[in-house]
Amino acid sequence: MINIEQEKQTKQKSPLEKMAPLILIAFIIFAGFFIFKTFFTDNDLNVENQINNYEIEQKKIEELINFINSEKFTGLRFIPDPPIFDPVTN
């Protein structure tokens, strides 16, 4: 004889219900990482990187200025190629 009152009703969980705890844990980890990265890390590295980029750009500009002032650049002469500058004839 089966006693209906003692039987336990079990419900089948859908795949979404089974994955809900994993999704919640992933969201908490992502939010925690974002909060940690935003508020608890020093931005000194970012400032140092900007200073290094500024120094590199300054060196590039200095090299260009030195090249423009050099004898190689000032010694350049424009010699036109006559056939290119002739009027077009049909």
Contacts in CASP RR format, 6 or more apart in sequence:
PFRMAT RR
TARGET T0000
AUTHOR 0000-0000-0000
METHOD contacts of the structure
MODEL  1
MINIEQEKQTKQKSPLEKMAPLILIAFIIFAGFFIFKTFFTDNDLNVENQ
INNYEIEQKKIEELINFINSEKFTGLRFIPDPPIFDPVTN
67 73 0 8 1.000
END
